[in-house]
Amino acid sequence: MGLGEAQGVRWALIVSSLFGLIAFVLFWLARKTIREDMVS
């Protein structure tokens, strides 16, 4: 694409977004046990 030095920023944003998405999915999957742990 010819972004030059901005290419690193682009990849940093992509990678950090993927980590955020993975964290969201893991918290979503754990929502039931988190709710049970808070009650007990």
C-alpha positions in Angstrom: 0.0 0.0 0.0 3.0 2.3 0.3 2.2 3.6 3.8 5.9 3.8 4.6 6.5 4.2 8.3 2.8 4.2 9.1 2.8 0.5 8.2 4.0 -0.3 11.8 1.1 1.7 13.3 -1.3 -0.1 11.1 -0.1 -3.5 12.3 -0.1 -2.4 15.9 -3.7 -1.3 15.6 -4.7 -4.6 13.9 -2.9 -6.7 16.6 -4.3 -4.7 19.5 -7.8 -5.0 18.0 -7.4 -8.7 17.7 -6.3 -9.0 21.4 -9.3 -7.0 22.4 -11.6 -9.2 20.4 -10.1 -12.3 21.9 -10.5 -10.9 25.4 -14.2 -10.0 24.6 -14.9 -13.6 23.5 -13.2 -15.1 26.6 -15.1 -12.8 29.0 -18.4 -13.6 27.1 -17.7 -17.3 27.4 -16.9 -17.0 31.1 -19.9 -14.8 32.0 -21.9 -17.6 33.6 -19.1 -18.8 35.9 -18.3 -15.2 36.8 -21.9 -14.6 37.8 -21.9 -17.8 39.9 -18.6 -16.9 41.6 -19.9 -13.4 42.6 -23.1 -14.9 44.2 -21.3 -17.5 46.2 
